[in-house]
Amino acid sequence: MGQSKAEFLEQFGGDYGYPDAPRGIDDLRAAEFKRLEGMVYLDHAGATLYSEAQMTDVARDLMSNVYGNPHSQNDPSMATSDIVTSARHQVLKYFNASPKDYKCIFTSGATAALKLVGECFPWSRDSCYMYTMENHNSVLGIREYALSKGATASAVDVQEVIDPSKSHESDSMFKVSKHLNQRRGDDVLLHKYQNGSLAPISGNSLNLFAFPSECNFSGHKFNLSLVKFIKEGKFMDLPSQQQGQWMVLIDAAKGCTTEPPNLTLYSADFVVCSFYKIFGYPTGLGALIVKNEAASLLNKTYFSGGTVAASIADIDFVQKRKSIEQALEDGTISFLSISSLRHGFKIINMLTISAIARYLSEIYFGPDILSMAYFSFELFSCRHTASLATYVRNKMLELKHSNGKNVCMIYGQTSKVNHLKMGPTITFNLKREDDTWFGYRETGCFCNPGACAKYVGLSHSDLVSNFEAGHVCWDGNDVINGKPTGAVRISFGYMSTYEDAEEFLKFLRSSFVSKPVGLNNEYMVNMDTLNLVDDWSQQALSVIRLKSITIYPVKSCQGFSVQSWPLTTGGLKYDREWLLQGLGGEILTQKKVPELSSICTLIDLELEKLFLESPKCKDKLQISLLDNLAHLSEEVDVYGQRYEVQSYGDKVNSWFSVAIGRPCTFMRCSSSKYRSCTINGGRDRLCRDTRSKLSFVNEGQLLLVSEESISDLNSRLSSSHGNGKQGVLVDAMRFRPNIVVSGSTPYNEDNWKRLRIGEAYFTSMGGCNRCQMINQYQSSGQVIKSKEPLATLASYRRKKGKILFGVLLNYEDGMEGEDDAVVERWIKVGQEVHTYLNDDLCTYIPGSFTCTRG
């Protein structure tokens, strides 16, 4: 055991690892989550993981039993009905809800449960829908139902008021700060509260207040005494006879993963959850836990199979079923998924059974084992995950750049907060040493607009201007006008370990914490100070030469090497001139279809043919370069750029469909609507111009890498495996370059503005942003995926959210002959490469370094 873990256990050993369960965390992880070996999973707020024993039990159950449609009348159907009834009781037990008071309605997930409440709630013009700012989009969506029926909607901030004289949590008080009133109508679209109060509400109106048990943005846990506070109307500055009746909805989708609301103590009217958030499987199944009195008020318009006792097709007659579950569950429920719930709850119970026994023997003498089961899971799963989250939060706050500035901005965290009042979620953004932000797209984002705006500090005008600037959910606009538009979230689950936490912290330190800029052989440690290494003039620099040329005719397929090749306005002739499109119009690449990497290509300029070969196809495919396919022309969008393309017939498409194992269409680029160029003063940005034609490349026409940069990367890959294991070394072809040069120094190419090879001139478009595609390689005919070399590159080649390796080039095709015709030029292996630094043409001579104005 290392010193760091020993220190962690000294502080958190009483909470970490289920010490009283039959199996500790290390045994649980080794036995049930072997697939996590070599991986760190920290998105349990998005979806936690299923265990091996759980899935084994599910498979055995389905293979051993026959379950029929519960709406039928036969033995398998009756068996299903019994399983469904048992599952309902198990869900209620998880929330410590008495079957006498609550019903469990199965839905397709928490979102569907929220939608059900919204569409069935008895809204009127006197109603109010109130929700906390910290709410998921799915809760905000209920607002549409309320507003469409003339009701008022309002967001609020809730702050717990601590009263030292109150000893019980149920006596807690809250300060509710109201935002703008929202209302739709003929005469009023938007108005403010007057004197901090709502407009008068009639005494018989029904109102709904929604809040999460745990914020999925900040991890803040709401005090569930808020339920009683709201239902008693204590937050309204109105006489009781005008307040109407307030009902409470708890979104427990995030909170129930470690601390499900105790409905015996906090009697909310509606609670929603998704089961994949609790134990990973099944997906597409959730529940609405509804109080009987609240269920009787819901008015469902639509009826379907299973919800009616009788209906007549040709007259307006329908009699709905009286059972709450049958009235609210449309059609046949997902009964096979429901049957698997018991196997998920089984592993949760395994973590707590010993703790229940100990608690009973020590302090509990009553008969209510239901409450104890609830208590145990809440207590021990909560403490385990909270210990990890608290440890990581504290370590993140300690991270400093080399200039002493903080690296992490954590949202919702205060120095004095009780760690058990925070969920196992950490939401943050990262800052560079110059106080600019790293973009959250490097790790991820999620849907909670109110909490995001509240904690990140985005005003209404910020949000509107961001949208007008093109920012929408899930896009890449993560920093606009110097402000983050979102944040990064990590979250821990019941099977998370100390080692997961340490690997994440190691990732932050190696990838985002700046270190002093190194010289000598430490090239570009600080990517924001992109300058020539000071001691180049003292090094014996050889002539830079073109080492290899590779052409990739079909996007994402194998390329072929040549000794010489012609250039056109689009770069290397025929390079990335073809691609494959899926049936849905999507562009197929190795990221989605690794089988593309097994297709060999070759172009014979003399025969004017493209040859293709696949291990899955008996015959080779030959395609004439002179085929006229104008009658099959169409326009397609490739990564936001419009192209005019020509499609091939069934014979060619069938060959490729066999080669990659899915239907597809083979297309050739005939022209692009837009061209690319550099923006003055910004090497890493692109604009559209009429100078440089693009085929199906993503950005620049050509990609260049240097052998020296590859060699430096491999030395880092070797040194990063200090455990005696051989590191995964890479060659230049892993990066799919068109041009490989040799004779320079590592990463010298970063500084080139232009270069000349023979009589051909090229403009540098800046560094090439790398993705996980470089982690794929072929071995014995199989596509292997690993973490390298991207993980190592991220540790020292990161600049403004991009991991750069190699440079993109555009061919300067503007040199014309006397008759204004474009002159076809060739490049050849072995030619000398002359480079420009700004306006200087630099020529390398052995033992010296000279520059002339170019």
N, C-alpha and C positions, 0 to 999 in steps of 0.2 A: 504494500500500500504506500503510495506516495505521500509526501508531506502535505500537499494541497488537500487531498481527500481526507487525511487524518484531521486537518483543521476544520474541514467542512463537517465531518462527523462529530467533532467535539462541540460544534455549535448547533447542529441540526440532527444529531443522531437519535434523539428521542422522537422525532417526527418522520424521519426518512426511512423508507424501505419496508414498512409493514412488519415490525419486529415481532408482533404477536400472532401473525398469520401463519398458516401451515407452511407456506413457502415465502422466503424473503424476496426482495426485488431482483437480486442477481439470479436466483434459481428460477424465478418466474420468467425473467427475460430470456435466459438460456433455453428453457424448455418450450416456451410458448411463442417466442418471437425470433426464431433463428434467422428469419429472412432479413432482419435488421442488421445483421453482422456487416460491418464496414459502412453503415449508413447512419445518419443522424436525421430523425424525423421530428420536426418541431411545429407541426401544423394541426395539433389536436383540437384547436378551436374550429378548424375547418372540418376535420373528420378524424376521429381517433381510429385505432387499429384493432382489427379482430385477432383473436388468439388462435393458435393451431388446434387446441383442444376444442374450442368452440366450433370451428368449422368441421372438425372430425365428427363431432356429435350431430351437427346439422346434416351432414352427408349420410351418416348412419341412420338417422331418424327418417330421412326421406327415402332411403333405399329399403327400409324395413317396414314402413307403414304405407297404407293407402289413404290419402286424404281427398275427399270429394268436395264439390261445391256446397257450401253450407246452406244454400237456398234450395237444394234438392232434398228428397226424402229417401235416404238409403243408409246403410251402415257406414260406409266411408264418409258420407256427409255428416252423419251424427257424430262420428269421431272428430271431424273437423270442428263442429260446433262446440264440442266439449273443450277442445284445445283453445279455441278463441275465447270462450268464457274464462278459462283458467288464465289466459294471457291478460285479459282485462283486469282480473284481480291482482295479478302480479305487478302490473303497471301501477295500479292504485296503491299497492303496498309500497312500491318504490318511493311514492310521494307521501306516504303515511296518510293516505286519504281513505276514510271509511266508505265502504260500498253503500252504506245507508245514505250517505250525503252526496256522493260524487258518482259520475259515470265516466267511463273511458270510451271515447269515440276514436276509432282508427282512421287515419288520413294518410295521404302520401308523404307527409312530412310536416314540420312545424309551420312552414309557409302556407300549406293548404289548410292547416288548422286555423291560422290567423285569418285567412281569406273566408273561411266558413263563418267565423264570428262576425267579420265585417259585413258579409252579405245577408246574414240572418238577424242581426241586431235590430231591434225596433226603433230605428232612428226617426226623429221628428224635428220640426223647426225649433222646438224647445230643447232638443238634446245638445249635449256637448261631448266631443271626443277630445280628451286631453292625454298627452303622452310626453314622456321625458325626452329631452334632447338626445340622450344616449339610448338610441333605439335603432334596430336594424331596419333596412328599407322595407322589409316585409311587414313591419309594424306600422311604418309610415303609410303604407299602401291602404290601410283601413280607412285612412282619411278620405279617400275618394268616395267610398260608400257614404260616409257621414255627410260630406259636403254636397253630394248629389241629391241627398234627401232634405237639404236645407238646414242641416245641423251646423253648429259652430265647431271649429277645431282649433286647438292651441297647443303649442309646444311649451314645456315648462322646465325649469331647472329646480332640482330638489336638493336641499342641503339639510343634513341632520343636525339638529340643535342639541348639544350635550347639556343635560341638566344633572349636576353632581348629586342633587337631592333624590333623583330617581334611581332606584336600585334595579328595576326590572326593565328589560329591553322593550317590553310591550308598552311601557309608558313613554317611549321616545317621542320627541316632538320634531317637526320638520318645517323648514321654511321653503315655501313654494313660490318661485318667481316666475311670473307669467310673461310669455312673449306676445307677439301680435295675435289678435283674433283673426281667424280665417273663416270667411263665409261667402257662399255663392248665392246670388239672388238677382232679382231684376233691378233693385235699387242699391244694393250694397255688395261690393266685391271684397273689400278689405277695410277694416276699421280697428282702432286701438281700444284697449280696455280703458275704462274711465275709472279713475281713482283706484286703480289696481284691482278692480273686480270685474267679473263677467257681467254681461247684461242679465237682467232678471230671468230666472228659469222657473217655469211653473212647477208646482209642488209634485205633480204626477209624472214629470218627465223622467226618462231613463238616460243616464249618462255613463260613459265608459272612460276609465283611466287605465293606461297601459304603461308598464315599465318592465325592464329586464331584471331578472334576479342577479345577473352579472353582465356588465357591459362587455360586449365582444371586442370593443376597441381598447379600452384602458385596463380592463380586468377589475374595475371597481365593482364591489358587491353592494347592492342596495340592502339596507336594513328592511327586512320583510314586515316589520311593524308598520311600515308605510301602508300596508293593506288595511289595517284597522283605522288608521289615521284618515285615509281617503274615504272609506265607507261611512265613517261618522261625520264626514263633511267638515272637518275641523279646519281645512285650508281655505274655505270659502268665507268671504266677508259679507255674508248674506244671512237673513233670518232663516231658520231651519225650514219654515214652511215654503220657502222659495227655492230651496236647494235642489229639490228633486231627489231621485235615488241614484247613488253612485255605485257602479259595479267596477270590479277590478280585474284586469287581465295581466298575467305574468308571462313574459316570454322567457321560458326556462331552457331554451335550446342550448345556450352556452353554460348556464349555471348548473344544470342538472348533471353535467358530466362528472362533477366531483361533489356537488352539494345541492341535491334536489330540494325544492321548497317543501317544507313540512306543513301540509295542509290541515293537519289537526291543530297546529298552533296559529297558522296564518291562513285563514279561510278565504282565499281568493275565489272569484267566481269562475274564472277561466285560466287554465295553464296549458301551454303548448310545449311540445318537445319533438325531437327527431332521434330515433334510436341509434343511428350510425354515429351520432355524437357521443353516445354513452359507451358502446362496446363495438363499434366499427361495422357491424353487420346485423341486420340487413339495411341496405340503403333503400330509399323510396318508401319508407314507412315511418309514420309519426303518430302522434295522438293529441287529441284535445281532451283534457281533463276538465269536466264541466260540473258545476254544482247543480243539483237537481232543480232548485228554484230558478236558477239562471237559464237552464236548458228549456224550461217551460215557457220562457219569454221569447226564445228564438223563433223566428218565422221564416221557414224555408219555403220558397216558391216552387222550385223545380222538384219534380218527383221522378223516380226511376225504379228499375227493378230492385226489389228488396225493401223499398221505402213505402209501398202502398199495400193496403189490405184489399182494395178493389178499385177498378177503374173501368170505364166504358169508352170505347174508341170513338163512337160517332155522336156522343152527347157530352156536355160539360159535367161529368160526374167523376169524382175521385174521392176515395176515403183513405187517408194516410194511416200508417201504423202508429200505435200508441207508444211503443217502446222508444225511448230516447235514442238508443244506439241505432235501431233500424230506421228511424225517421231521418237521421242525419248522415248516415253512411250510404252513399250512392252506389248502386250496383254491387257486384260481387267484390268483397274486400280482398286484400292481398293475403289470402289465408295461408299460403305456404311460407311467406315471410313472417307472418304472425306466429306460425308454429315454431319458428327458429328463435323467438325471443327468449324462451326459457333457457336456451343454451348460452345466450349472452349474459343473462342474469346469474347463471350458475357461476361463472368465473368471478363476477363481482362479489357474490356471497362467499367464495373461497377466501377472499382477502380479509373477510371480517368475522368469520364464524368463531375463531379463537378469541377475538377481541370481545365478541358478544358474551361468550361464556365467562370471561374474566370479569367483565362489567357486571353481569348478573350476580356472580358469586361475591363481589365486593360491596356493591352499593345498591343493587336493585332487587326488590323483593316482590314486585307485582307480577301479574300474569301476562302483561302486554308485550309479547315478544316482537310484535310488529313494529312498535316504536323503537325497540332496541336494534333491530336490523337496520332501520332507517338511520338511527343515531350512529351506528358503527361505521357504515360506509361514508356518511357525511364527515365524520370525525377523522378517519384514518386516511382515506383517499385525499381529502382536502389538505391534511397536514403534510402528506408526502409530496404532493405537487407544489404546495405553498413553500416548502423548504427549498426546492429547486429554483422556483421563480424568485424568491427573495435573495438567494445566493447570487443568481445571475444579475439581478437588478443592482445589487451592491457593487459587484465587480464591474459592471458596465459604467456605473457612475464614477469609478476610479480611473477609467481609461483617459489618458492624456496624450495629446500630440507632442512632438519634440519641442514645440514652443510653449508647452504648458496649457494649451487650450483644451477644453473638453471635447471628447469625440461624440458622446451620446446625449441626445435629448430624449428623455423618457417621459411619456405622457401619463397623467393620472397618478404619478408617484410623489409622495411627500415623505420627508425624512422621518416623521413621527407616526406614520400609519402602521397599524397592527397588521402584520403580514397575513393573518388569517382573514382580514377584511378585504384582501385583494385576491382575485382569482389567479390561476397559474398562467396568466397572459402578460406579456410585456410588449408594449407598442412604442415604437421609437423612430427617430430619424437620426442620421449620422452627419456630422459636419467635418469638413476638411479643416486644415490648420489655418486657412485664410477666411474662415467663417462662412464659406459657401456650403451648400448642401449636396450630399450624395443623393442621387435619385432613388426613390423607393422601388422603382421597377427592377433594380438589381436583385431584389429578393421577393417582392410581392405586395399586394394590397387587398382590400376587402370592403364590404358594403356597410358602412355606418356613417352616413353623411352628417348627421347632427353632432355626434361625438367627434368626428374628424374636424368639423368646422370649429367646434368649441375648444378642443385641445390644441389644434395646430394654429388656431388664431386666424381663421378665414372669415372675413365679413361677407355680408350678402353681396356687396359689389365685387369682392374678390371671386366669389363663386360664379356670379353671372359673367364677369369678364373672362374667367377661365373657360367657361362654356363657349363664349363667343370667339375665343381664341382657338377653339377646336377641341378642348379637353372634354372627354366623356369617360364614363366608367370603363376600366380595363384597357385604356389606351396607354401610350408611352409618354404622355406629357406629365412627367412627375415633378418638375420644377418650372414654374411660370412666374416671371417678374421677381425672381429671387426668393420665392416662397414655395415650400413643398405643397403639392396638391393632395397629398395623402401621407401615408406612413407605412412602416414595416411592422409586422406582428409575428412574434413567436409564441408558442403555447406548449405547455407540458401536459402529459396524460398519465394515467395510472401506471403505465409500464415505462415511463421515462426514467433515466438513470443519471447519476452524477456524471458519468462519462459523457453522456449527451450534452450536458451543460458545459463541461470543460471543452469539448470539441467546438461548440459554438463560440465560446470566448476566444479560443485559439484562432478561429476563423476571423473574428473581428480584429484581433491584434495583428495578424499577419496581412490582412487585406485592406484595412481602413485606417490603421494608426500609422501616422507618418513617422519616419525615422530620419536621422541626419543623412543628407545626400552623400553617397559614397563615390569616391573617385577610383582610380586605378582600374580594377577589374569589376567593380560594382556598377554596372551600366544601368542608368535610368531608374534607380531605386525610387526617386521622387519624380513621378511622371509629369508633375506640374512645372518642373524646371527643366524643360526640354531644350538643352543646349549641348554644344560640342564638348566632349570630355577635354579637360584642360591640357593633358599631357600627350595629345595626339602627335604634336610636332616632334616629340622625342621618340616616337615609335617608328620602326622601319616598316613602312606601308608599301605593299606590293600593288601592282596594277590590278584594278577591279575588272573581272572578265565575266562574260555571260557563260554560265556553266551548263544550263539545260533549258530547253523550251518544251512546254507541254500544252497540248490543245485538248479542250473538253467540248466536243461537239454537242453532246446532249447534257443538259443541266442535271447534275448530281450523279451521272454515270461516270465510269472510268475514263481517264484521258489516255493519250498516247504521246510519246516523246518523239521529237524530230530534231534533225541537225540544223535545219533552216526552215523558215516559213514566211509567207507574205503577210503584209499588213494592209488593212482596208480602213475606211472611215470608222468602222466599228471596232477597231483593234486588230487582233489576230484573226485572220480570215477563217470563217466558219466556227469560231469559238463561241460556245453557248448559244448556238443558232437554233437549237431544237429543245423542246421540253415535253413532258408528259402532263396531261391534265386528267384529274379524276372525273367521275360521272357527275359529281356535284359542282363542278367548275373549279375545284381547288387545285392549286399547283402542287404536283408531287415532287418531294425532295427526299434526300436521305433521312432527314429528321423524322418524316412520317413513314417513309418506305425504305428501310435499310437495304432491301433487295436490289435497289438501283445500283448500289456499289458493286454488284457482281456482273453488270453488263459491260462488256469490253467494246471499245469503239476504235475505228481507224478510218481515215480519209485518204484516198489515193487521188492526188491532184491530176495525174495523167489520165487515169480512167474516169475521173470525175464522178466518183462513187463514195458513199458512206457505207462502211461495213460494220455490222453489229453482231455480237455473239453473246449468248447467255448459257450458263450450265443447265438451265431448265428447258432450253429449246434445242431440239435435235438439229435443225437447220440454221445456218447463218442467214442473216438478213442483209440484202443489198438494196440501197436506195440511191437512185441517180440524183446527182446534184443539180441536174438540168431539168428535172420534172417541173412542168408548168401546172401549178395547182390553183390558179387564180379563181377557178369556178368554186373552190372550196374555201374562199377567204372569209374571215370574220374578225371581229375585234374582241380582245380579252384583256382583263385587268390582271397584271402581275405585280403584286406588292405595291399597289397604288399607282402604277404607271400603265397607260393604255398602249397596246401593241396591235398592229394588224398582223394576223397570222394566217397560215395556210394549213389546213388539216389533211391528213392522209386517209386512205380508204380502209376497209374492213380487214384486208390481209395484213397490213402493217400494224394496225391497232390490235388485232388478235395476237400477233407475235409478241408484242410488248405486254399484253394482258397475261399471257402465259409466263413471260419472263419475271414479272413482279407479283403474280398471283392475285391480281385484281383488275377489273375492267378499267380501261384508260384510253385516252386519245393522244396520238402523237402529232405535235404541231411544230411548224417552222416559222420563225420570225421573218416577216417580209419588210416591216418598218416599225419604228417606234414613234409615238406622237410627241414625245418629249426627249430632250437630250440633256446631258449633265455637264457641269463645268464647276470650277472653283469660284467661291466668293472671295473678293479681295479682303485680305486681312483675316480670313477664317479658313484654315486648312481642313478643319474637320467638318465643314458644312458643305452642302450641295445646293446648287441652284439649277434652273432649267434654262437651256440656251440652244442655239441651232448649230453649234460647232461640232460636238462629239456625239456620234450615234451610239446608242446602247443596244446590244442584243439582249439576251435574257440574263445578264449579269445583274447583281443587286445594286452595285454602286459604280465603281470604276471599271474600265474595260479590261484591265489586266491586273494580276496580283503578283507582286515581287517579294521574295524572301531571300535572305542571305545565308550561306552556309555557316558563317561565323555566328549569326544569331541562333541558328539551330544548335550549333555546338555548345553555346553558352547555356541554352535551355536544357540540353541533355546533362550538362554538368550539374545544374541545379536539381534536375530530376534524380540524379544519382545520389547527390548529397542529402536529399530530403528523406532518403530511406536509410537512416542510420541504424536500423535493426538487423542489418546483415542481409536483408532481402534485396534481390536485384530489382532496381527500379525499371519502369517501362520507358524505354528510350524511343524517340521518334525520329523519322527522317523528314525531309522537306515535303514529300508527297502527302504527308498527313494533313497539310494545310492547303492542298489543291492549288499550288501556285502555277502561274503560266511561265514565270521567269525565275530562275535561281541564279544568283550571282555569287562570286567568291573573290577573296582578296581584300575585303574591307575589314572593319572591326565590328563587333556585335552592336546591332541596333544603330549603326551609322546611317542606315537608310531612312531613319526617322527624320533626319535633318535635310534630306535632299528635296529641293523645290522642283527641279527639272533634271532630266538626264538624257544623254545621247548614246545610242547604240548604232554604230555605223553611220548612216545618213538619216536615221530616224530619231525624232525628238519626242519625249514623253513628259507630261506634266504630272507631278505627284498630287494625288487627292487626299493625302494624309494616311494615317494608320488604318488598318483593317480590323474592325471589331469582331472578335472571335466569340463563338458560341459552343454549345456542347457537341456540335457535329465533329469537332476535331478530336473528341474522345472516342470516336468509333473507328475501328479498324478490322480488317479481315484476317482470320486465322483458320487455316484448314477449311476454307469455304464458308465459315461461320462469321457473322458480324458480332464483334466483341465490343462491349461498352465498358468504359472505366471512368475514373474521375480525372485522369491525367491525359494531356498536359494542362488542361484548362485551370485546374486548381493551383498548380505551381505558377502559371502565368498570372493568375489573379493576385498573387502575393507580391508581384513587383512590376507588372505591366498594366496597371489600372490607371486610367486617366479620365476624369469626369464621367465616371460611371461606365466606361467602356474598357474592355480588356483587349489591348492592341498587340498585334503581331503581324509583321509584314506591312507593305504599303500598297495602296491602290494607284494605278497609273491610267492616264488617258493618252492615247496617241494623238499627237499634234498633226492632223491631216491637212492643214491649211496650206502646205507648201505645194504650189501648183507649177506645172510646166508652162512653157511659152504659149501654148494653145489653151491655157486655163484648165487643162485636164489634170486630174489628180494623178500624181506619179506613184505607181505601186513600188513600195520599198520592201526589202526583206531584212530580217535579222538572222544571224547565224551564231551557233555555239562557238565560243572562243573569241568573239569580238570583244574589244575593249569597251568598258562602260565609263563614260565621262559624266560627271555629276555637277549640278549647279547648287550652290548654297546661296539663297536669295538671288542676287543678280550676278554672282560669281560662278564661273565655270572652273571647277577644281579638278586637276589632273594629278593622279598619284604616280610617282616615280619611285622605284625602290630606294629607300633611304631618305626620301624627302617628301615634302608636301607643299605644293605651289598652287596659287589661285590667280586667275586672270579675269578681268572684267568681261562679261559675255553679253 
